[in-house]
């Protein structure tokens, strides 16, 4: 599934300032699955919640380690970031696109930013960064976080502002990653840049 930003998750007419007064960033749980699949189906225009649930199961979503932005008074969800145990060589055509690049990236322990959806009233407030780093200790166990962004979305610059860099792209999407700060990212991207144009079947 591609990563996107939705418009309005809670249709209550509140302003940004009113929402921020009661917003709280907390972990999700498996009990959130019904509401999350409802929002995924709506925001990604999926046929139904069952389709969204199947995608979560296929990607091995970690609802015990994902993040939500909620109204602490009533639990309304204004945003969520889902992590999944879904390696990039499975979640993309990378091994077909560029086998050597795929084999290089396979060595890194990966977590996928499966879906990052934020109510438009909270954009530009820093809530996104708080959500990304809430599970800092959990994420530090991984070498790399990756995300896919559809070509026509406006959120490519957004991911770059969060520190993600483009790994490769296909006609329909770009794939971004951020590496663990304990790794030498300059060396990693030097190798990636040498490899990524070698066997590009989409060129």
Residue pairs with C-beta under 8 A, 6 or more apart in sequence:
1 40
1 44
1 55
1 59
1 114
1 115
1 148
2 44
2 148
2 149
2 150
2 153
2 173
3 113
3 114
3 115
3 116
3 147
3 148
3 149
3 155
3 159
4 43
4 44
4 115
4 116
4 117
4 149
4 150
4 153
4 155
5 116
5 117
5 118
5 120
5 123
5 153
5 155
5 158
6 39
6 42
6 43
6 117
6 118
6 119
6 120
7 119
7 120
8 119
8 120
8 121
9 39
9 43
9 76
9 77
9 78
9 79
9 117
9 118
9 119
10 71
10 76
10 77
10 78
10 119
12 76
14 121
15 121
16 121
16 122
16 125
19 71
19 78
19 119
19 121
19 122
20 122
20 125
22 71
22 72
22 73
23 69
23 70
23 71
23 72
23 78
23 122
23 127
24 69
24 70
24 71
24 72
25 67
25 68
25 69
25 127
25 130
25 131
25 134
26 67
26 68
26 70
26 134
27 64
27 65
27 66
27 67
27 68
27 134
27 135
28 36
28 63
28 64
28 66
28 67
28 68
28 80
28 82
29 63
29 64
30 63
30 64
32 63
32 68
32 77
32 80
33 53
33 56
33 63
34 49
35 77
36 52
36 56
36 63
36 77
36 80
36 82
37 49
37 50
37 52
37 53
37 56
38 49
38 52
39 77
39 80
39 117
40 46
40 49
40 52
40 55
40 56
40 115
40 117
41 47
41 48
41 49
41 51
41 52
43 117
44 52
44 115
46 52
46 55
56 63
56 82
56 84
56 114
59 84
59 85
59 86
59 91
59 112
59 114
60 84
60 85
60 86
61 82
61 83
61 84
61 114
62 82
62 83
62 84
62 85
62 111
63 82
65 83
65 135
65 138
66 80
66 81
66 82
66 83
66 135
67 80
67 81
67 131
67 132
67 134
67 135
68 77
68 79
68 80
68 81
68 131
69 77
69 78
69 79
69 80
69 118
69 119
69 122
69 127
69 130
69 131
70 76
70 77
70 78
71 78
78 118
78 119
78 121
78 122
78 127
79 116
79 117
79 118
79 119
79 122
79 127
79 128
79 131
80 115
80 116
80 117
80 131
81 113
81 115
81 116
81 117
81 131
81 132
82 113
82 114
82 115
82 116
83 111
83 112
83 113
83 114
83 135
83 138
83 139
83 145
84 111
84 112
84 114
85 111
85 112
86 110
86 112
86 114
87 106
87 110
87 112
88 94
88 102
88 105
88 110
88 112
88 146
88 167
88 175
88 177
89 95
89 102
89 105
89 106
91 112
91 146
91 148
92 148
92 170
92 175
93 170
94 101
94 102
94 105
94 168
94 175
95 102
95 103
96 201
97 168
97 170
97 199
97 200
97 201
97 202
98 168
98 195
98 196
98 198
98 199
98 200
99 199
100 195
100 198
100 199
101 167
101 168
101 192
101 195
101 196
101 198
104 191
104 192
104 195
105 144
105 167
105 192
108 142
108 143
108 144
108 179
109 141
109 142
109 143
109 144
110 142
110 143
110 144
110 145
110 146
111 139
111 142
111 144
111 145
111 146
112 145
112 146
112 147
113 145
113 146
113 147
116 128
116 131
116 147
118 127
118 128
118 131
122 128
128 158
128 162
129 162
132 162
133 139
139 145
140 180
142 180
143 179
143 180
143 183
144 177
144 178
144 179
144 180
145 164
145 177
145 178
146 167
146 175
146 176
146 177
147 159
147 164
147 175
147 176
147 177
148 173
148 174
148 175
148 176
149 155
149 156
149 159
149 173
149 174
149 175
149 176
150 172
150 173
151 169
151 171
151 172
151 173
151 174
156 174
159 176
160 176
162 178
163 178
164 176
164 177
164 178
165 176
165 177
165 178
165 189
166 174
166 175
166 176
167 175
167 176
167 177
167 192
167 196
168 174
168 175
168 196
168 200
169 175
170 202
171 202
179 185
179 188
197 203
